[in-house]
Amino acid sequence: MKHIILKTLIAMLVLSSAGFAYAETDTDTNVTVETKQKLLPRLKALIEGKKEIRTETRADVKAIRIEAKGEIKDRREEAKSDIKERKEEVKGKIEEKRIEKLRERVENRFEKMNARFQATIERLEGLVVRVQSRIEKIKNAGGDILVAERYVNDAKVSLEAAKVLLISLKTTAEATVALENATTTRAQAKVSLSALAKIAKDIEKNLGSARKSLEKAVGSLKGVSTTVKTETKVQN
C-alpha cells in the first residue's frame, strides 16, 4: 500500500514539473512573439527610411550630375560664343584694313591716271591750236585745207569725249574711295576697280584717236604747204 502511494506521489510531482516547465516555455514563447511583433514595425520603418535616404541620395547625385552637365554645356557655349565674337572681331579688322588699302590704292591709281590723262589732253589741245594756226596760214595762201580741217575736227571730238570720260573717272574713283564700311564685299570692290579700268581704257582710246587724227592733219598739210610755196615762187 505504501509502495503504491509513493509511486502516485512521484507521478504527481513529475506531472507538476512538466506542467510548470510547459507553462514557463509557453510564457517565454509569448514574450518572444510579442517582442518580435513590436520590433517588426520599427525594423520595417528603419528599412524604409534607408530606402528613402538611398532614393534621395540617388536623386541628389542625379541632380548634381545634371546641373554639372548643364553648367559644362553653358561654359562650352560661352566659350564658343567668345571664340566666334573674337573671330568676327578679327575678321572685321582685317576687312577694315583691306578696304583701307583699297581706298589708298584707288586714290593713288586715280591721281596718277588723272595727272597723266590731263597732261596728255593739254598737250594734244596745244597741238590742235598749232595745227589750226598752220591751216589758217595755208588757207590764206590759197591752199586746200579741207582734209586737214576734217582731221582736226575728228581730233577735237575725241578730245571732248576723253574729257567727259575723265570726269566720269573722277566720280567713279570718289565713289570707290567712299567705301568705308566693312560690309563691302570683294566682289563689289572688284566691280568698282573694273569700272575704273574700263573708263581709263576708253580715255586712252579717245586720246589715241585724237593723236592719230592730228598726225594725219599735219601730214595732209605738208603736201599742201609745199605746193603753195612753189606756186608763190612761180608767181613772184
C-alpha positions, 0 to 999 in steps of 0.5 A, a space after each residue: 500500500 505504501 509502495 503504491 502511494 509513493 509511486 502516485 506521489 512521484 507521478 504527481 510531482 513529475 506531472 507538476 514539473 512538466 506542467 510548470 516547465 510547459 507553462 514557463 516555455 509557453 510564457 517565454 514563447 509569448 514574450 518572444 512573439 510579442 517582442 518580435 511583433 513590436 520590433 517588426 514595425 520599427 525594423 520595417 520603418 528603419 528599412 524604409 527610411 534607408 530606402 528613402 535616404 538611398 532614393 534621395 541620395 540617388 536623386 541628389 547625385 542625379 541632380 548634381 550630375 545634371 546641373 554639372 552637365 548643364 553648367 559644362 554645356 553653358 561654359 562650352 557655349 560661352 566659350 564658343 560664343 567668345 571664340 566666334 565674337 573674337 573671330 568676327 572681331 578679327 575678321 572685321 579688322 582685317 576687312 577694315 584694313 583691306 578696304 583701307 588699302 583699297 581706298 589708298 590704292 584707288 586714290 593713288 591709281 586715280 591721281 596718277 591716271 588723272 595727272 597723266 590723262 590731263 597732261 596728255 589732253 593739254 598737250 594734244 589741245 596745244 597741238 590742235 591750236 598749232 595745227 589750226 594756226 598752220 591751216 589758217 596760214 595755208 588757207 590764206 595762201 590759197 591752199 586746200 585745207 579741207 582734209 586737214 580741217 576734217 582731221 582736226 575736227 575728228 581730233 577735237 571730238 575725241 578730245 571732248 569725249 576723253 574729257 567727259 570720260 575723265 570726269 566720269 573717272 573722277 566720280 567713279 574713283 570718289 565713289 570707290 574711295 567712299 567705301 568705308 564700311 566693312 560690309 563691302 564685299 570683294 566682289 563689289 570692290 572688284 566691280 568698282 576697280 573694273 569700272 575704273 579700268 574700263 573708263 581709263 581704257 576708253 580715255 586712252 582710246 579717245 586720246 589715241 584717236 585724237 593723236 592719230 587724227 592730228 598726225 594725219 592733219 599735219 601730214 595732209 598739210 605738208 603736201 599742201 604747204 609745199 605746193 603753195 610755196 612753189 606756186 608763190 615762187 612761180 608767181 613772184 
